[in-house]
Amino acid sequence: MKNNNPHANHRARMRTRYRTQGLTGFADHEVLEILLYYCYPRCDTNEIAHRMLREFGSLHNLFDADVETLITKLQCTEKIAVFINLLPAVANRYFRSKWGDNVILDEGVTAGEYAITLFVGDTIEKFYTLCLDKNYKLINAVLISEGTLDESAVYLREIIRAAIQNHSGHIILAHNHPGGTFRPSRNDLEATRHITDAAELMGITVIDHIIVAGDTYYSFANRDQHVKGYR
């Protein structure tokens, strides 16, 4: 049967290229072009990918956009907008699943890498308390708040409650700076000191506070700032 899709051979070559070398050597627009094969079965997705990146400036800006923004700016269907918006959410679910149920956070690098996975795809600031047992095994990652950390006293009650409810004497604080630097603000520094001092009075040890920005992180423990540190 004759193939009515004039782009079929190009798509086949792109898929073969991916299968043989992964995404190594692929430009961002080519990555997006391949993804869009599953949205546009019979047209040139290369130009569509270029147009989307021109509109949003980068892959992460595109993927972080909400569905309504995508529909409005790209003049695309809801189906396509949901597909694009779903990608970082699926990545977040994938990374959490990959860690499994036996997560040991007994040093800064592992804790930092785990914290990064907590915030994949998030476009607003979130604050977690990671509750650990005496062997530094993760019991639970508790979402404390969404929004800017500007009133540490408000969050302190929830942090203490999370530790007590999970029977955890050791906790790691983690929050993200979406679209910003991983460097702590003055408020981050003051909040960390306040939370650490107050938690200690309750017999709870804050061993680290990790700030995540994209695929990088800042560990207070690695810099001996305000927290107890690992082991």
C-alpha positions in Angstrom: 0.0 0.0 0.0 1.3 3.4 -0.9 2.4 5.5 2.1 0.5 8.8 2.0 2.7 10.5 4.6 5.5 12.3 2.7 7.4 12.7 6.0 7.4 9.0 6.9 11.0 8.3 5.8 12.4 11.3 7.7 10.5 10.1 10.8 11.9 6.6 10.4 15.4 8.0 10.2 14.9 10.1 13.3 13.6 7.2 15.2 16.5 5.0 14.1 18.9 7.8 15.1 17.3 7.9 18.6 17.4 4.1 18.9 21.1 4.0 18.1 22.4 7.0 20.0 19.7 8.1 22.4 19.3 11.9 22.5 23.0 12.5 22.3 23.6 15.1 19.6 19.9 16.0 19.2 19.1 19.7 19.3 16.2 20.8 21.5 14.0 21.4 18.5 14.7 17.8 17.3 13.7 16.3 20.6 10.5 18.2 20.5 10.0 17.3 16.8 10.1 13.6 17.7 7.7 14.0 20.6 5.3 15.8 18.3 5.1 12.8 16.0 2.6 11.5 18.4 0.4 14.6 18.1 0.7 15.3 14.4 0.6 12.0 12.4 0.9 13.5 8.9 2.7 16.8 8.9 6.2 18.3 9.3 6.7 18.7 13.0 10.2 20.2 12.6 8.7 23.6 11.8 6.1 23.3 14.5 8.8 22.5 17.0 10.8 25.6 15.9 7.7 27.8 16.3 6.9 26.4 19.8 10.5 27.1 20.9 10.4 30.6 19.4 7.2 31.3 21.4 8.5 30.0 24.7 12.2 30.4 24.4 13.2 27.0 25.8 12.0 23.4 26.3 11.6 23.9 30.0 9.5 27.1 29.6 7.4 25.2 27.1 7.0 22.1 29.3 6.3 24.3 32.4 3.5 26.2 30.8 -0.1 25.3 31.8 -2.6 23.9 29.4 -4.5 27.2 28.9 -1.4 29.1 28.2 -0.3 26.5 25.6 -3.6 26.6 23.9 -3.6 30.4 23.7 -0.1 31.0 22.6 0.3 28.0 20.3 -3.3 28.0 19.0 -3.2 24.3 19.4 -5.8 21.8 20.4 -6.4 20.8 24.1 -5.1 17.3 23.2 -1.8 18.7 22.1 -1.6 21.1 25.1 -2.3 18.3 27.6 0.4 16.1 26.0 3.0 18.8 26.3 2.0 19.7 29.9 2.0 16.0 30.9 5.6 15.4 30.0 7.3 16.9 33.2 4.6 15.4 35.4 5.4 11.9 33.9 9.1 12.6 34.5 8.4 13.4 38.1 6.4 10.2 38.6 9.2 8.2 36.8 12.0 9.5 39.1 10.0 8.9 42.2 9.2 5.4 41.1 12.9 4.8 40.2 14.0 5.6 43.8 11.7 2.9 45.1 10.7 2.3 48.8 14.2 1.9 50.3 15.7 5.4 50.1 18.7 6.0 52.4 19.6 9.7 52.8 22.7 9.5 54.9 24.9 11.9 52.9 24.5 15.2 51.1 24.9 14.1 47.5 22.2 11.4 47.6 19.9 13.7 49.5 20.4 16.4 47.0 19.8 14.1 44.0 16.6 12.9 45.7 15.4 16.4 46.4 15.9 17.3 42.8 13.4 14.6 41.8 10.8 16.0 44.2 10.5 19.1 42.2 10.7 18.0 38.5 8.0 19.8 36.6 7.0 22.1 39.5 6.5 25.8 38.5 5.6 27.1 42.0 7.7 27.0 45.2 7.1 24.0 47.4 8.4 23.1 50.8 8.9 19.5 51.9 10.0 17.8 55.2 11.8 14.6 54.6 11.2 12.4 57.6 13.9 9.8 58.3 14.3 6.9 60.8 17.4 6.4 63.0 19.2 4.8 60.1 18.5 7.7 57.8 16.0 5.7 55.8 13.2 7.9 54.3 9.9 7.3 56.0 7.9 10.0 54.3 8.3 13.1 52.1 5.7 15.5 53.5 4.5 18.5 51.5 4.4 21.3 54.0 3.4 24.3 51.8 3.1 25.7 48.4 4.1 29.3 47.8 7.0 31.5 48.9 8.7 30.7 52.2 8.1 34.0 53.9 6.6 33.1 57.3 8.7 30.3 58.8 6.8 30.4 62.1 3.6 29.3 60.2 5.4 26.4 58.6 7.2 25.4 61.8 4.0 23.8 63.3 3.5 21.7 60.2 7.2 20.6 60.1 7.1 19.5 63.8 3.7 17.8 63.2 5.1 15.9 60.2 8.1 14.7 62.2 6.0 13.6 65.2 3.4 11.8 63.1 6.0 9.9 61.2 8.0 9.1 64.4 11.0 10.8 63.0 13.8 12.3 65.0 15.8 13.3 62.0 14.5 15.5 59.2 15.7 17.2 56.0 14.1 20.4 54.8 13.8 20.8 51.1 12.3 23.6 48.9 12.7 24.8 45.3 13.4 28.1 43.6 11.5 27.7 40.3 13.2 29.6 37.5 15.7 31.1 39.9 19.1 30.5 41.5 19.7 27.7 44.0 21.5 30.2 46.3 19.6 30.8 49.6 18.1 34.2 50.1 18.5 36.0 53.4 15.0 34.8 54.4 16.0 31.2 53.6 19.0 31.5 55.9 16.9 33.1 58.7 14.1 30.5 58.3 16.6 27.6 58.4 18.2 28.9 61.7 14.8 29.5 63.2 13.4 26.1 62.3 16.5 24.2 63.3 16.6 25.9 66.8 12.9 25.4 67.4 13.0 21.7 66.2 16.0 21.0 68.5 13.9 22.0 71.5 11.4 19.3 70.5 14.1 16.7 70.2 14.1 16.8 66.4 17.3 17.2 64.5 17.4 19.1 61.2 20.3 17.5 59.4 20.1 19.5 56.2 18.1 22.0 54.2 18.3 21.6 50.5 17.3 24.2 47.9 16.7 23.0 44.4 16.8 25.0 41.2 16.3 22.9 38.1 18.9 20.1 38.2 21.2 21.9 40.7 20.9 22.1 44.5 22.3 23.9 47.5 23.0 21.9 50.7 23.2 23.8 54.0 24.9 20.7 55.5 27.7 20.7 52.9 28.5 24.3 54.0 28.0 23.8 57.7 25.2 26.4 57.9 22.7 26.2 60.7 22.0 22.5 60.4 23.4 19.4 62.2 24.7 17.6 59.2 24.9 13.9 58.3 26.1 11.3 60.8 
